[in-house]
Amino acid sequence: MFFDTHAHYDSGAFNADRDAVLAELPARGVRLVVNPGCELRSSETAVSLAGRWPWVYAAVGIHPEDMAGMEDGDLARIEALAAHEKCVAIGEIGLDYYWDDTHKEEQKALFAAQLELALRLGLPVIVHDREAHGDCLDIVRRYPELRGVFHCYSGSAEMAEELLRRGWYLGFDGPITYKNARKALEVLEICPMDRILIETDSPYLSPVPMRGKRNDSGNLVYVAAKIAEIKGCTPEEAAAATMENGKRLFGITETEYTGGIQ
């Protein structure tokens, strides 16, 4: 069974069949999902989905790409949403210099504010880091007691080693199955099995052989197979290890998520 620690079922890409996709996940081998929000509305939807589906959990936060749409009071509302019993993290938060490198200071201030929120609430964080590796690392260094995951990890092996020493987890997605995945695979090789999280980033980043199609959590089988190939284990062992890692990071226990499902 798989734990998809990062999937956006709040996305409009699932408007036509969201309930059908979520309903069939257990039959497709997916036991757990964390759905991170990217701003207030998607965070509200993430919490709503978590309330409806036993195997779905929420994270709430404001993504750097959505910073421009923030209104006064949004962070306070994010904090209120984080009180929901099935909210397990603050995220998706971080820095993104790929789309906008002109508001770096504003991005860093928002990132730090949400890291401090996570510390106050005792929650882990889900970090988005795109072409901002140095600044992301510098900021998380300020909070040595904080833990979380660098989602869809794209930094260097050296940065990965420091994050691992500090107790962080690394998330791996469909791109590890791509032909140009050399750097990500080098990081995967050095990452201990007990720090690997498996993700889809649905509806994005579909793995080979589903590339070009809408992604969903059922495609974790391809990501797990690649992890197993690199780590010298079976796909079943990769699925089991990443399940336990996700439960440990997000504080999910057996009795909480079974919801009567066998």
C-alpha positions in Angstrom: 0.0 0.0 0.0 1.2 3.5 -0.8 1.2 6.9 1.0 1.1 9.8 -1.5 2.5 12.5 0.7 1.8 15.3 -1.9 -1.2 15.5 -4.2 -3.4 18.4 -5.2 -6.9 17.0 -5.5 -8.2 20.5 -4.9 -7.0 21.3 -8.5 -9.5 22.1 -11.2 -8.0 19.2 -13.2 -10.1 16.9 -11.0 -13.4 18.9 -11.2 -15.1 16.4 -13.5 -14.3 13.2 -11.5 -12.7 14.1 -8.1 -15.0 12.0 -6.0 -14.6 9.0 -8.3 -10.8 9.2 -8.3 -10.6 9.6 -4.5 -13.1 6.8 -3.9 -11.1 4.2 -5.9 -7.7 5.0 -4.4 -7.7 2.2 -1.8 -8.6 -0.4 -4.5 -5.6 0.9 -6.5 -3.3 0.4 -3.5 -3.2 3.9 -2.1 -3.9 3.9 1.6 -3.1 7.6 2.5 -2.8 11.0 0.8 -1.8 14.4 2.0 -3.3 17.2 0.0 -1.4 20.5 0.5 -3.1 23.9 -0.1 -1.4 26.7 -2.0 -3.4 29.6 -0.8 -6.4 30.2 1.4 -9.1 28.8 -1.0 -7.2 25.6 -1.9 -6.3 25.1 1.8 -10.0 25.3 2.7 -10.7 22.7 0.0 -7.9 20.5 1.3 -9.4 20.5 4.8 -12.9 19.9 3.3 -11.6 16.8 1.4 -9.8 15.5 4.5 -13.1 15.8 6.4 -14.9 13.7 3.7 -12.4 11.0 2.9 -10.8 8.8 5.7 -7.6 8.3 3.7 -7.1 12.0 2.9 -5.2 14.4 5.1 -4.6 18.1 4.6 -1.8 20.6 4.8 -2.5 24.4 4.7 -0.3 27.2 3.6 0.5 29.9 1.0 2.7 29.0 -1.9 5.2 31.6 -3.2 3.5 31.7 -6.6 0.2 32.7 -4.9 1.7 35.4 -2.7 0.4 38.2 -4.9 -3.2 37.2 -4.2 -2.8 37.3 -0.4 -5.2 39.6 1.5 -4.9 40.9 5.1 -5.8 38.2 7.5 -5.0 35.3 5.2 -2.2 33.9 7.5 -4.6 34.1 10.5 -7.2 32.1 8.5 -4.5 29.6 7.6 -3.7 29.2 11.3 -7.3 28.6 12.0 -7.6 25.9 9.3 -4.5 24.3 10.8 -6.4 23.5 13.9 -8.5 20.9 12.0 -7.9 17.4 13.4 -6.8 16.1 10.0 -4.4 19.0 9.1 -1.0 17.4 9.5 1.4 20.1 8.1 1.9 23.7 7.0 2.4 23.6 3.3 2.9 24.0 0.4 5.3 26.9 1.3 8.7 28.0 0.3 10.5 29.9 -2.5 10.2 29.9 -6.2 12.6 32.0 -8.3 11.8 30.2 -11.6 8.6 32.2 -12.1 9.4 35.3 -10.2 12.9 36.4 -9.1 11.9 40.1 -8.5 10.2 39.7 -5.2 12.7 37.5 -3.3 12.6 39.4 -0.1 8.8 39.2 0.1 8.9 35.5 -0.6 11.5 34.9 2.1 9.5 36.9 4.6 6.3 34.9 3.9 8.3 31.6 4.0 9.8 32.5 7.4 6.4 33.6 8.8 4.9 30.2 7.9 7.9 28.3 9.3 7.3 30.2 12.6 3.6 29.3 12.4 4.5 25.6 12.1 6.8 25.9 15.1 4.0 27.5 17.2 1.6 24.8 16.2 4.0 21.9 16.5 3.5 20.9 12.9 6.0 19.8 10.2 6.3 21.7 6.9 6.1 20.9 3.2 8.7 23.0 1.4 8.6 24.1 -2.3 12.1 25.0 -3.5 12.5 25.9 -7.2 15.7 27.5 -8.2 16.1 28.9 -4.7 18.2 26.3 -3.1 20.7 28.5 -1.3 18.0 30.8 0.2 15.7 27.9 1.2 18.6 26.2 3.0 19.7 29.5 4.7 16.2 30.1 6.0 15.5 26.6 7.4 18.9 26.7 9.1 17.4 29.4 11.3 14.9 26.9 12.8 17.0 23.9 13.8 14.1 22.4 15.8 11.8 22.4 12.7 11.2 19.3 10.6 9.5 18.6 7.3 10.0 17.5 3.7 11.6 19.2 0.7 8.9 18.3 -1.8 10.1 17.1 -5.2 13.7 17.5 -4.2 15.8 19.2 -6.9 18.8 20.5 -5.0 22.3 19.2 -4.9 23.6 16.1 -3.1 25.6 18.3 -0.7 22.4 20.2 0.3 20.6 16.9 0.7 23.3 15.7 3.0 22.9 18.8 5.2 19.1 18.5 5.3 19.3 14.8 6.2 21.7 15.6 9.0 19.2 18.1 10.3 16.4 15.5 10.3 14.6 16.5 7.2 12.9 14.2 4.7 13.2 14.4 0.9 10.2 13.8 -1.5 10.6 12.0 -4.8 8.1 12.2 -7.7 7.6 11.2 -11.3 10.7 13.1 -12.5 12.9 10.4 -11.1 11.6 8.2 -14.0 12.6 10.7 -16.7 15.7 10.3 -18.9 17.3 13.5 -17.5 16.9 12.5 -13.9 20.6 12.0 -13.2 21.0 14.5 -10.4 17.8 13.4 -8.6 18.9 9.8 -8.8 22.3 10.7 -7.3 20.5 12.2 -4.4 18.2 9.2 -4.1 21.3 7.0 -3.9 22.6 8.7 -0.8 19.2 9.2 0.9 18.6 6.6 3.6 15.4 4.6 3.2 14.0 6.0 6.4 14.1 9.6 5.0 12.4 9.0 1.6 8.9 10.2 1.0 7.0 9.1 -2.2 4.8 11.7 -3.9 2.9 12.4 -7.1 2.3 16.1 -7.1 -1.0 15.2 -8.9 -2.2 16.3 -11.3 1.3 17.3 -12.4 4.6 15.4 -13.0 3.2 12.1 -14.3 5.9 9.4 -14.3 6.9 7.4 -17.3 5.0 5.7 -18.9 2.1 8.0 -18.0 4.0 11.2 -18.9 1.7 13.7 -20.7 -1.4 12.5 -18.9 -3.1 13.8 -15.8 -1.3 12.3 -12.8 -3.0 10.7 -9.8 -2.0 8.7 -6.7 -2.4 5.4 -8.5 0.7 6.2 -10.5 2.9 5.9 -7.4 3.6 2.3 -8.5 6.0 3.7 -11.1 7.8 5.9 -8.7 8.1 3.1 -6.1 9.5 0.8 -8.8 12.2 3.4 -9.6 13.1 3.9 -6.0 13.3 0.1 -5.6 15.7 -0.1 -8.6 18.0 2.5 -7.2 17.9 1.3 -3.6 18.2 -2.4 -4.3 15.0 -3.5 -2.8 11.6 -4.7 -4.0 8.8 -2.2 -4.9 6.8 -3.6 -2.0 9.6 -2.8 0.4 9.9 0.7 -1.0 6.2 1.2 -0.5 6.2 -0.1 3.0 9.2 2.0 4.0 7.8 5.2 2.5 4.5 4.5 4.2 6.1 4.4 7.6 8.2 7.5 6.9 5.1 9.5 6.0 3.2 8.3 9.0 6.1 9.2 11.3 6.6 12.7 9.8 3.0 13.6 9.8 2.0 11.9 13.0 -0.6 9.6 11.6 -1.4 6.5 13.6 -3.1 3.3 12.5 -6.3 3.9 14.3 -6.7 7.4 12.9 -6.6 6.5 9.2 -8.3 3.1 8.9 -11.8 4.6 9.0 -13.2 1.1 9.1 -11.6 0.2 5.7 -9.9 -3.2 5.6 
